[in-house]
Amino acid sequence: MKKKLYTAIGLMSGTSMDGIDVSVISSDGYDQFIIILNEYFEYDNKLQQQLIDLRKIVSTKEDLTKNSKELKELERNLTLFHADKVDQISLKLKVPIDLIGFHGQTIFHNSQKKVSKQLGDGVLLSQLVKKKVVYDFRQADLQNNGQGAPLTPIFHYLLSKKINEKKNTGLPLGFLNIGGITNVTKVIKISGDIKENLLAFDIGPGNCLIDDWVRNNSDKKFDKNGELARSGKINKLILNQTIENFKIEKYSESLDIKDFDVSFVRGLSLEDGCATVTDFTGYLIAKGLEYLNSKNETIKFLVCGGGRKNNFLINCINNNLSNKNKIILESIEKYSFDGDFIESQAFGYLAIRSLLNLPISFPKTTGCNSSITGGKLVKNF
């Protein structure tokens, strides 16, 4: 029997805090998936700066309480921004929208203390756009002893099916998502028990250190295509000392951008600091990929997220791999998907699965005790 198709808007705002990715998809929450529209909306300078400034002063659970008034005001402004963009998108569509997957803007994440704060008022958004909204996706997983992240692997599992049908890539197949933080998914098989065939975790920084260095030392927001890093010189002494002193001992805990800082390159020029930070990031990503591929299989990783455009970073990852023949990096564009919108599409898909009470996190993706759904569904109109 054919399952009902739902049309969902997925809203994703990443740790770079530059704007929101919006995707409209149609799916049954299982195997059917159609992309209807993708669009990006940049934050205005004031809103972006408010987000960056507030995130800087929220370093503990207690800071969330201490700054609750400012957080509430900023959350309202952020939600109004999202609502305006949903209205703009809705005017372009010829199909009715069933629901919205609203990720919100992560301000603080600490899985050990079971705290993950994404700014975004789902109740207000539902009232404004007159649609059902699924939001606050991470709480159920955290309460089920999970890390609250990553949540996109079940969508990667769906993509692996679609890609194999068209391109016959073979399995296992990996997904390397380089956002503010880098996470990986390994799809082992696309038959049988999903929870046994998905493996995922955070492996290190992505764009966060590079963005932080560039923003603190120039008037730029990020290193476009890795041009700054390419014009600089990696300080090998500082890099090797940092690698020696900093190691990710285990990959069972999700990461936050505040787990890392750029103090180790203080005093270097903009370009040399950028080159050194980027190579350090590439080193950590490479070690994470090798850990995932402990069986030493030949595995292809489809690269998505903003970091895939940083050619210098991709080169650094490849240069730091000890066995380059076993780990192959390819842009997901090669398989007819836009790497900028994988996560926004994912949160549309997760919203549909949440509506159907289907699991979105699994023991081998977030470390939760059992496969579990997530997200709060609200209808406030």
SEMIZA-590615 format. One record per atom (N, C-alpha, C): residue in three letters; x, y, z. Coordinates in steps of 0.02 Angstrom, whole numbers, plus 50000, padded with zeros to 5 digits. Each point is the difference from the previous one (the first is absolute). Last residue first. Layout:
N
ALAXYZ;...
END
This chain:
381
PHE498595138850792;PHE499625004549956;PHE499294997349993;ASN502204989550090;ASN499785005850038;ASN499655005149954;LYS501154974050032;LYS499545003249954;LYS499685005850038;VAL502324982250024;VAL499535005150025;VAL499575002549943;LEU501954979750086;LEU499525002149949;LEU499515004950031;LYS502674991550051;LYS499355001950029;LYS499545002549945;GLY502284982450006;GLY499675005949976;GLY499325001150033;GLY501154975249956;GLY500175006250034;GLY499655005949969;THR500334970050025;THR499805005849961;THR500195006350039;ILE501334975950019;ILE499485004450028;ILE499835005649952;SER501514975350068;SER499775004249944;SER499405004150023;SER501624993250194;SER499604996449951;SER499795004749945;ASN501565007050167;ASN499894993250024;ASN499624995749950;CYS501605020149914;CYS499404999450041;CYS499884992650018;GLY501775011049858;GLY500154996650063;GLY499404999250045;THR500205009049769;THR500055005050054;THR500194996850067;THR500014986749801;THR500095006749971;THR500065005450054;LYS499594976050035;LYS500655000749968;LYS500105006749964;PRO497924994150118;PRO500564998950045;PRO500695001149969;PHE497975013949900;PHE500124992950009;PHE500614999050045;SER497925019149896;SER500684998850026;SER500054992750024;ILE498025007949900;ILE500475004449965;ILE500714999450027;PRO497444984949987;PRO500635001950032;PRO500435004649956;LEU497275000349990;LEU500544995649979;LEU500665002250031;ASN497625009450002;ASN500284996650059;ASN500524994749981;LEU498835016849860;LEU499794992949994;LEU500254995850058;LEU500595023049985;LEU499274999949994;LEU499734992950001;SER502325002849987;SER499765001750067;SER499234999850002;ARG501064997549793;ARG500094994050041;ARG499755001150071;ILE500015018549858;ILE499504995149977;ILE500054993650041;ALA501615016450040;ALA499345002450023;ALA499454995149980;LEU502194996449921;LEU499944998250071;LEU499325002150028;TYR500535006549779;TYR499894992750004;TYR499914997850073;GLY500595022349961;GLY499334998949973;GLY499814992650006;PHE502165005550057;PHE499535001950053;PHE499285000249976;ALA501764994649846;ALA499964995050053;ALA499495001950053;GLN500545015249828;GLN499574994549975;GLN499904994850055;SER501505016750049;SER499325002850000;SER499504994949972;GLU502294994049999;GLU499725000250068;GLU499305003050002;ILE501184998849792;ILE499874993350025;ILE499685000250070;PHE500785018349842;PHE499324999250025;PHE499844993050027;ASP502085008449893;ASP499825005450046;ASP499344998550036;GLY500984985949825;GLY500284999150066;GLY499845005450050;ASP498674989749782;ASP500325006350019;ASP500234999450073;PHE499694979749810;PHE499715003250059;PHE500405006250017;SER500494983349821;SER499405004049985;SER499635002550062;TYR502164988149982;TYR499434995450000;TYR499345003849997;LYS502115010950009;LYS500124995049948;LYS499414995249992;GLU500145016250176;GLU499745002649937;GLU500084995149942;ILE500924996950220;ILE499344997049990;ILE499675002749936;SER502704997750035;SER499455004750013;SER499344996749984;GLU502124985550078;GLU499695002749940;GLU499455004950020;LEU502244983850102;LEU499555005650010;LEU499735002549933;ILE501124976150112;ILE499925004249940;ILE499495005450014;ILE501694980150121;ILE499495005150016;ILE499985005049943;LYS501504981949986;LYS499434996850031;LYS499435004950015;ASN502175005949907;ASN499674995649952;ASN499364996850028;LYS501555014150126;LYS499585003949955;LYS499614995649950;ASN501174998050245;ASN499894995449944;ASN499505003249952;SER500755012450184;SER500574995449995;SER499924995049944;LEU499085026350027;LEU499784992950000;LEU500604995549992;ASN500065024249988;ASN500104997250067;ASN499744992850006;ASN499815013449798;ASN500724999650016;ASN500134996750068;ASN497755004449928;ASN500314994749960;ASN500734999150017;ILE498865017750105;ILE499724993550022;ILE500354994449962;CYS500525021649933;CYS500304998550065;CYS499754993250026;ASN499035008849804;ASN500694997649987;ASN500344998150065;ILE497905009750017;ILE499944993349971;ILE500694997149985;LEU499925022250075;LEU499824995350053;LEU499954992949973;PHE500355017349846;PHE500604999250040;PHE499864994950056;ASN498215006749863;ASN500454995449966;ASN500644998750040;ASN497485007250061;ASN500665002350019;ASN500524995049973;LYS497664996549983;LYS500215005149951;LYS500705002650014;ARG498814984650142;ARG500214996449939;ARG500255004949948;GLY499035006550214;GLY500724998749999;GLY500244996649937;GLY497645004650054;GLY500385005649973;GLY500744998849993;GLY498304979049986;GLY500125005550047;GLY500455005349970;CYS500224973649928;CYS499495005249998;CYS500145005150055;VAL501094976549860;VAL500135005850043;VAL499455005349989;LEU500394972049982;LEU499705005549964;LEU500015006150045;PHE501554976849994;PHE499645004850041;PHE499755005749956;LYS500864972449974;LYS499915006649969;LYS499595004450047;ILE501684977350036;ILE499365003250012;ILE500005007149970;THR501374974750037;THR499985005649953;THR499315003250007;GLU501104987650212;GLU499654998749938;GLU500125005949952;ASN500774994950239;ASN500435001349942;ASN499684997849935;LYS499195000750237;LYS500044993649964;LYS500435000549937;SER499475019150136;SER500484995750035;SER500084993149967;ASN498855023149953;ASN500194994749953;ASN500514995350031;LEU499215018450123;LEU499394997149974;LEU500154994149954;TYR501815012450079;TYR499694996450055;TYR499374996549977;GLU501075014349850;GLU500384993850008;GLU499714995750057;LEU499105021349965;LEU499824995649944;LEU500364993350006;GLY500565016850155;GLY499324997550012;GLY499774995349945;LYS502065011149977;LYS500054994850052;LYS499324997150016;ALA500085018049848;ALA500324994049971;ALA500044994450051;ILE499235021150072;ILE499504996749958;ILE500284993549971;LEU501465013550122;LEU499524996950044;LEU499454996449960;TYR501635012349879;TYR500314994450036;TYR499494996350043;GLY499365020149893;GLY500054994549953;GLY500304993850031;THR499945019850127;THR499324997549990;THR500014993949953;PHE502015011150028;PHE499834996650063;PHE499304997049994;ASP500715013549824;ASP500344993549998;ASP499874996150064;THR499125021749988;THR499674995749950;THR500344993249997;VAL500955016750136;VAL499364997850028;VAL499654995249953;THR501965010249922;THR500164995450054;THR499374997250032;ALA499815016649830;ALA500294993949972;ALA500114994750054;CYS499305021450068;CYS499464996549964;CYS500254993449971;GLY501565014350100;GLY499554997250051;GLY499454996049968;ASP501425011949859;ASP500364994350029;ASP499574996650054;GLU499135019749899;GLU500054994549951;GLU500344993950030;LEU499765019850133;LEU499354997549980;LEU500064993849956;SER502075003450157;SER499645004449953;SER499334996949983;LEU501024993950239;LEU500164998949929;LEU499625005149957;GLY499704998850237;GLY500635003149982;GLY500204998949928;ARG498434982450122;ARG500045007150017;ARG500695002849984;VAL499044977049979;VAL500325003749945;VAL500035007550013;PHE499034984250156;PHE500664997249983;PHE500335003549942;SER497735004450083;SER500545003450038;SER500694997549980;VAL497604994949927;VAL500555001549954;VAL500605003350035;ASP497974980850079;ASP500145007249995;ASP500645001049958;PHE497874980450086;PHE500615001849964;PHE500115007550004;ASP498074989050089;ASP500514995050018;ASP500685001649969;LYS497965012149957;LYS500375002450058;LYS500474994850028;ILE498494995849818;ILE500555004349977;ILE500415002550058;ASP498834976550026;ASP499765006849993;ASP500595004449979;LEU499304971449996;LEU500455005750010;LEU499635006649992;SER499494972150078;SER499905005249950;SER500405006250019;GLU500694974450066;GLU499675006050025;GLU499935005149944;SER501134978749980;SER499334998250025;SER499625006150027;TYR502334995749908;TYR499515003149955;TYR499294998550022;LYS502655002650120;LYS499444995649982;LYS499495003949960;GLU502105009850057;GLU500134993250024;GLU499464995149981;ILE501085022849898;ILE499324997650014;ILE500074992750018;LYS501945019450032;LYS499784994049966;LYS499264998750018;PHE502235018550030;PHE499274999449994;PHE499834993849960;ASN502285006750046;ASN499655001850062;ASN499254999149998;GLU501464995849810;GLU500274996150056;GLU499595001150064;ILE499525012849808;ILE499794993149989;ILE500234995550058;THR500755022150001;THR499274999850013;THR499744992949992;GLN502255004349945;GLN499905000650072;GLN499264999450018;ASN500565000449773;ASN500214993750030;ASN499925000150076;LEU499555020149879;LEU499534994649982;LEU500174993550035;ILE501475018450020;ILE499385001050039;ILE499514994449987;LEU501944999449871;LEU500184999350071;LEU499385000650044;LYS499825003749765;LYS500064992950018;LYS500164999050074;ASN498725018949854;ASN500545000150050;ASN500054992950029;ILE499065008649751;ILE499874996150061;ILE500605000450046;LYS499295019249821;LYS500474994450009;LYS499844996550066;GLY498455016049810;GLY500434999950059;GLY500454993950001;SER498305004449835;SER500505005349993;SER500465000450060;ARG498194984649993;ARG500454998349945;ARG500545005249991;ALA498265003550158;ALA500464994750022;ALA500514998349946;LEU498305015349944;LEU500465002950050;LEU500514994850023;GLU498294992949851;GLU500485004549967;GLU500505003050050;GLY498024983350009;GLY500674998850029;GLY500535004649973;ASN497605001049949;ASN500374995149959;ASN500704998550027;LYS499015019250128;LYS499674997749939;LYS500474995649958;ASP499825006250261;ASP500544999449951;ASP499714996949936;PHE498585015850181;PHE500274993349992;PHE500545000149946;LYS498995020150077;LYS499604995450042;LYS500264992949997;LYS501345025249976;LYS499664994649963;LYS499644995550049;ASP501495018750050;ASP499315002149992;ASP499604994949959;SER502134994050168;SER499885003549937;SER499275002349998;ASN500954986850179;ASN500615003149975;ASN499925003649933;ASN498304987250127;ASN500355003750052;ASN500605003949974;ARG498684985949857;ARG499585005450026;ARG500365004250051;VAL501104980849912;VAL499905005049947;VAL499595006050027;TRP500324981250142;TRP500635003449987;TRP499915005749950;ASP498154986150042;ASP500175003950060;ASP500645004149989;ASP499314984649834;ASP499565005950002;ASP500185004550058;ILE501134979649987;ILE500205004349943;ILE499595006450001;LEU499454983250156;LEU500645003150016;LEU500225004949946;CYS497984987749962;CYS499955004550058;CYS500665003450017;ASN499304983249821;ASN500145007049983;ASN500115004450061;GLY500104976650054;GLY499935000649928;GLY500215007049980;PRO500594982050220;PRO499765006449974;PRO499914999549925;GLY499784976750113;GLY500455005650012;GLY499705006549976;ILE498934977649997;ILE500714998350000;ILE500475005950011;ASP497284988750044;ASP500405006049987;ASP500744998050002;PHE498204981149931;PHE500225003950057;PHE500355006349976;ALA498674974049919;ALA500125007249991;ALA500255003250064;LEU498974976449854;LEU500505001950049;LEU500175007349989;LEU498104979249920;LEU500195007150003;LEU500505001050055;ASN498844979249954;ASN500345001849938;ASN500215007349995;GLU498704988850176;GLU500624996349996;GLU500425002049940;LYS497845009250042;LYS500435001950056;LYS500664996350001;ILE498274995349834;ILE500345006549991;ILE500505001350056;ASP499264975649909;ASP499865004550057;ASP500405006549993;GLY499604987049771;GLY500034997550069;GLY499855005450050;SER501115007449774;SER499494994950010;SER500064997650072;ILE501545014849889;ILE499355003349993;ILE499444994850000;LYS502685002650112;LYS499574996549953;LYS499345003949995;ILE501825010650104;ILE500324993449990;ILE499614996049948;VAL500455026750056;VAL499434995649985;VAL500304993349980;LYS500955021950145;LYS500174994349960;LYS499374995749992;THR500715027250068;THR499534994450001;THR500274994549956;VAL500955024250140;VAL500024994949947;VAL499464994850011;ASN500735028050067;ASN499764993450020;ASN500014995349940;THR501005025950099;THR499994994849948;THR499724993550029;ILE499565027650058;ILE500304993850024;ILE499954994949944;GLY499295019449931;GLY500415002950053;GLY500404994550034;GLY499374989849792;GLY499675006250020;GLY500445003550049;ILE500134978249834;ILE500455005050029;ILE499615006450010;ASN499564972349958;ASN499675006550003;ASN500455005050037;LEU500054974949867;LEU500425004550040;LEU499695006949997;PHE499314972749950;PHE499815007049991;PHE500425004150048;GLY500154973349877;GLY500065004850054;GLY499755006949980;LEU499694971749941;LEU500045006749972;LEU500025004950058;PRO500524971349948;PRO499745005650038;PRO500105006749964;LEU499324987449838;LEU500005001250072;LEU500604996550031;GLY499115010449737;GLY500214994650043;GLY500015002250073;THR499335011849787;THR500635001650034;THR500274994250041;ASN498115005649822;ASN500304993650018;ASN500685000950033;LYS498285016449912;LYS500715000049984;LYS500374993550017;LYS497565004450033;LYS500195003749939;LYS500724998849978;GLU499074989950199;GLU499544998349946;GLU500235003149934;ASN501155005550199;ASN500174993349975;ASN499564997849943;ILE499535020450109;ILE500635000549963;ILE500204993349971;LYS498105001250141;LYS499885003649938;LYS500635000149956;LYS500184990750217;LYS499564995949957;LYS499915003249932;SER501155012150162;SER500424994449976;SER499594995449955;LEU498905017750113;LEU500395002349942;LEU500424994349971;LEU498824995750200;LEU499555000749944;LEU500375002149936;TYR501244999450196;TYR499804993249983;TYR499535000049940;HIS500595020450098;HIS500554997449959;HIS499854992849977;PHE498525009450151;PHE499915003049934;PHE500564997849953;ILE500144993550221;ILE499444996449971;ILE499835002949931;PRO501755010650130;PRO500174993549970;PRO499414996249969;THR500095022950123;THR499884999149928;THR500144993049973;LEU500335009850230;LEU499324997749986;LEU499874998549926;PRO502274999850188;PRO499675003249943;PRO499324996849986;ALA500165005850220;ALA500285001249933;ALA500464994249983;GLY498885001050210;GLY499635005449967;GLY500235001649930;GLN500694982250163;GLN500415006049997;GLN499635006049970;GLY498834978950144;GLY500365001449938;GLY500395006450004;ASN498424988950162;ASN500724998750009;ASN500405000949936;ASN497675005450030;ASN500074992849990;ASN500744998150000;GLN499335022550017;GLN499694996850057;GLN500024992449995;LEU500835012949820;LEU500405001450060;LEU499724996550061;ASP498754998949801;ASP500614996149995;ASP500445000950062;ALA498075013249979;ALA499824993050012;ALA500614995549999;GLN500285023349944;GLN499874998650070;GLN499844992750015;ARG500475012149781;ARG500544996450034;ARG499824997550070;PHE498685013949830;PHE500104993049978;PHE500454996050047;ASP498615022849977;ASP500344997350059;ASP500144992549991;TYR498075007449842;TYR500615003550021;TYR500304996650061;VAL497885000549796;VAL500384995450042;VAL500675003550016;VAL497415008949912;VAL500735000850006;VAL500274994550045;LYS497675008249839;LYS500274995750052;LYS500765000750000;LYS498645021049908;LYS500184993249982;LYS500204996050062;LYS499555024849961;LYS499394995949997;LYS500144993049973;VAL501485019750055;VAL499964997449931;VAL499404995449990;LEU500435011050214;LEU500125005049948;LEU499884997449930;GLN499814985950195;GLN499495005250001;GLN500085004849942;SER501654983550033;SER499374997049978;SER499445005149997;LEU502055006950090;LEU500064998949928;LEU499364997049972;LEU500185002650234;LEU499915006449966;LEU500034999149924;VAL500464981250128;VAL499315001950012;VAL499845006649964;GLY502234991750001;GLY499574996349956;GLY499275001850007;ASP502355012850046;ASP499364999050034;ASP499514996749952;GLY502805002750033;GLY499474999249950;GLY499354998150035;LEU502784997450056;LEU499535005650000;LEU499504999049943;GLN501364980850134;GLN499925002949934;GLN499495005750005;LYS501594984250176;LYS499545005649992;LYS500025002649928;SER500624978150174;SER500105002349931;SER499495005349987;VAL501024982450209;VAL499735006649983;VAL500175001649928;LYS500694981450160;LYS499344999149969;LYS499675006649985;LYS502284995050083;LYS499515002850047;LYS499284999849973;GLN501764991649867;GLN500134997050065;GLN499505002450053;SER500045009149777;SER499654993650006;SER500114996750068;ASN499955025349903;ASN500444996250045;ASN499654993450014;HIS499765024649847;HIS499904992749998;HIS500514996750046;PHE498845025849909;PHE500414996350049;PHE499824992649996;ILE499145015649843;ILE500365005050041;ILE500474996650049;THR498564994849753;THR500334997350060;THR500425005450033;GLN497735002349849;GLN500715002050000;GLN500334997650064;GLY497794988949855;GLY500205005450045;GLY500755001149998;HIS498354983649884;HIS500584998250040;HIS500165005350052;PHE497734992149867;PHE500335006150023;PHE500594998250045;GLY498114990049809;GLY500534997650044;GLY500465005850017;ILE497284998449914;ILE500665003249997;ILE500474996750050;LEU497544993049849;LEU500345001650063;LEU500695002949987;ASP498304996249827;ASP499714996350056;ASP500325001850067;ILE499595013749755;ILE500504997750048;ILE499674996650059;PRO499215003349727;PRO499905001850070;PRO500544997050044;VAL500405007449739;VAL499764994350040;VAL499905002350072;LYS500935013449825;LYS499344998249974;LYS499704994150038;LEU501925020950061;LEU499824993049993;LEU499294999049973;LYS501185020950061;LYS500274997249938;LYS499724993149984;LEU499495012250203;LEU499705003549943;LEU500224997249933;SER500954992250205;SER499324997449990;SER499665003349940;ILE502145007650075;ILE500044993649965;ILE499304997449983;GLN500155019550130;GLN500265001249933;GLN500024993749958;ASP499404998250227;ASP499475003349962;ASP500235001349928;VAL501594991750149;VAL499514994849985;VAL499435002949959;LYS501585015050082;LYS500274996149944;LYS499544994249981;ASP499445013550187;ASP499995004149939;ASP500244996049939;ALA500174990250213;ALA499305000349978;ALA499945004049935;HIS502114998950108;HIS499814993649969;HIS499295000249972;PHE500725018750123;PHE500394999549937;PHE499814993649963;LEU499115002950214;LEU499675004549952;LEU500364999849933;THR500984988350176;THR499404996649977;THR499615004349950;LEU501885009450105;LEU500224994649955;LEU499394996349971;ASN499645016450165;ASN500225003149937;ASN500204994849949;ARG499434992350215;ARG499415002849966;ARG500205003049933;GLU501724992350139;GLU499624994449973;GLU499385002449962;LEU501305015550119;LEU500334998149938;LEU499634994149967;GLU499235007150210;GLU499905005449951;GLU500304998149932;LYS500354985450181;LYS499305000049981;LYS499865005349946;LEU502154998950097;LEU499884994249957;LEU499284999949975;GLU500635016350157;GLU500305001549935;GLU499874994349951;LYS499304996550221;LYS499615005649971;LYS500265001649930;SER501154983650132;SER499364997749974;SER499605005549966;ASN502324996750109;ASN499865004349941;ASN499324998449969;LYS500774988250194;LYS500245006850013;LYS499805004849944;THR499604976749977;THR499545003150048;THR500185007350011;LEU501424987549866;LEU499355000149967;LEU499485003450044;ASP502174995650083;ASP499975006049958;ASP499345000649962;GLU500524980750129;GLU499805005650042;GLU499955006549960;LYS500844980349901;LYS499284999450009;LYS499735006050040;THR502235004949869;THR499784995050048;THR499244999950002;SER501205015049860;SER500494994650001;SER499804994450048;VAL499255024249874;VAL499654994250026;VAL500474994049996;ILE500555021749914;ILE499945000750073;ILE499604994250031;LYS500435001549761;LYS500655000850033;LYS499945000150076;ARG498085000049857;ARG500314993450005;ARG500665000350038;LEU498905020149949;LEU499674996350054;LEU500294993150009;ASP500805013749824;ASP500175003050065;ASP499694996050057;ILE499464993849777;ILE500714998750014;ILE500185002450070;LEU497845005149921;LEU500084992850011;LEU500714998250020;GLN499535022249938;GLN499684998550063;GLN500084992650018;GLN500745007249790;GLN500465002250053;GLN499714998650068;GLN498664995349810;GLN500584995550003;GLN500465002050058;LEU498175014049955;LEU499794993650029;LEU500584995250006;LYS500435020649894;LYS499825001050071;LYS499814993550033;ASN500475000749764;ASN500605000750042;ASN499845000650074;ASP498314986349847;ASP500265006849996;ASP500565000650051;TYR499514976149888;TYR499815004450056;TYR500245007149985;GLU499424982849799;GLU500545002450043;GLU499715004250057;PHE499004979249844;PHE499865006850021;PHE500535002250051;TYR499454979549793;TYR500405002550057;TYR499835007350014;GLU498804976249875;GLU500165007149997;GLU500365002150064;ASN498744978249840;ASN500535001950048;ASN500135007449994;LEU497964979949923;LEU500315006749997;LEU500545000650053;ILE498864979049942;ILE499585004849965;ILE500355006749991;ILE500634972250038;ILE500205006950016;ILE499575004849957;ILE499504973950092;ILE500045004549943;ILE500205007050024;PHE499674972050082;PHE500315006550015;PHE500075004049936;GLN499224974450132;GLN499845004949948;GLN500265006950018;ASP500174980750148;ASP500444999449942;ASP499885005149945;TYR499065003750239;TYR500364993749992;TYR500485000549940;GLY498485017250061;GLY500354998650063;GLY500394993649999;ASP498805010749817;ASP499554996050041;ASP500314998550068;SER500395022449831;SER500244993450021;SER499454996350038;SER500935024949869;SER499424995650006;SER500264993050016;ILE501025027150033;ILE500054993149976;ILE499324996650005;VAL501485025150016;VAL499334997149997;VAL500064993149970;SER501785018150134;SER499864995049950;SER499274997850005;VAL501965019950088;VAL499304998049998;VAL499904995049943;ASP502025012650168;ASP499874996149940;ASP499284997650006;ILE501225022350121;ILE499634993850003;ILE499934996849931;GLY502015016650125;GLY499335000349971;GLY499654993350006;ASP502175005650097;ASP499995004749944;ASP499315000849969;MET501174985850188;MET499565005650016;MET499985005349945;SER501194977950043;SER500335005849970;SER499595006350011;THR499244978050064;THR500415003450049;THR500405005849972;GLY497654993049879;GLY500584996650027;GLY500415004250047;SER497364996749910;SER500485005450010;SER500604997150038;MET497644991249855;MET500624998550033;MET500455006150004;LEU497364989049934;LEU500365006250015;LEU500634998350040;GLY497984987849828;GLY500544999150048;GLY500405006450007;ILE497394991949915;ILE500545004949994;ILE500514998550055;ALA498134982749874;ALA500285003350058;ALA500525005249980;THR497894981449915;THR500445005449978;THR500225004050060;TYR499144972949960;TYR499925006450035;TYR500495005149969;LEU498744974849928;LEU500555004749993;LEU499835006550037;LYS499164972950034;LYS499835007049988;LYS500635004349995;LYS500054973649932;LYS499955004350059;LYS499855007249980;LYS499374975549877;LYS500405006049995;LYS499885004550060;MET499854972649990;MET499585006050000;MET500445006250000;
END
